[in-house]
Amino acid sequence: MRCGSLSCPNTNVGASRCYRNKTCGRNQALRKLKVFVYDLPPEFHFGLLGWKGHTNQTWPNVDSHSRIPPYPGGLNLQHSVEYWLTLDLLASNTPKVGTAVRVQNSSQADIVFVPFFSSLSYNRHSKLHGKEKVSVNKMLQTKLVQFLMARDEWKRFRGTDHLIVAHHPNSMLHARKKLGSAMFVLADFGRYPVEIANLGKDIIAPYKHVVRTIPSGESALFDRRPILMHFQGAIYRKDGGAIRQELYYLLKDEKDVHFTFGTYRGNGIKKAAQGMASSKFCLNIAGDTPSSNRLFDAIASHCVPVIISDDIELPFEDVLDYSEFCLFVRASDAVKKGYLLDLLRGIEKDQWTKLWERLKEIAPHFEYSYPSQPGDAVDMVWKAVLRKTSSVQFKRHRKNRYARSEGLLKRI
């Protein structure tokens, strides 16, 4: 769907129950998140996209879409959160409705944003090329740590008010321990020790779906979806993803089940989109990590997600009740013969339709776009950060109870 933006979410976003409910908070809707952005050299962000500005130019001109460097397509897109948040901040001083606003003085900021495209750096530059002894990805992380450790902004609160986007599970691998006091924006906690990343300080952000968004008016009804359940992807996985193989052998021969190997290469994205849009339920099964882009592809396709991932963390779960539009099945139950089939075949049309209607309602919250729209994924991430800053400030203020008084005594 196009509407003069790089990506346009369903304009139905305001209808979501989240924004009719006091859970979101009226005061928060009025309050802006003040963000100070480090002017890191382009090699950390848009330079990774091949952008080259004029001498001493740090940022591209975001006033015109034609001048904004595009993010690589395919599976690169799923971890492009860094790109959308940075674009939103660069445009935050232009007339627009949004949660985050960029400030020029770090002392006035709620958070300090670190504009490093860490997922893109991992995807494109983690391997050695030619005579390189250190990858570009590792080199950038080393330089970033050196930069931050030398900054007064970092020293002030030991980085607790800094925001770093590390959405790819393998991004920031070399620097995450040294920068673990910062607030991370992540896909999940699957490859992080709890002392580095946890729900107490960090944000879970949705993947950017790669299938086409189904407009609400074109979404197929129950009787127009001949496939009971759909899964297409890698089946043989390690760690918690071994369950995919068990389910494959349980379900592969069922006539109303689409459970196959698949890839997003070639025509894979189009086939996955067609399959999901024709299915009542879409399986989101743990893989190498607890989360995957498949959940958000299902949401964009209005295919009711069935989440089989015991350790998954979900975006915006403090304001969204996923049980209203998803089904959750414990892994130990899912591998019982006949369990999934009996469960899903037993769901009546009216029960499914209730889940489907809510799914259409919340789907815009998972759309990344520029310019960002009220209630889209960019706005929802900033609101999640805003909610998190309250607890960060609370801990900081408690820690500072005696510090100021003791500092005054030293001067006497």
Disulfide bonds with the S-S distance in Angstrom:
Cys3-Cys8 2.34
Cys18-Cys24 2.45
Cys282-Cys303 2.15
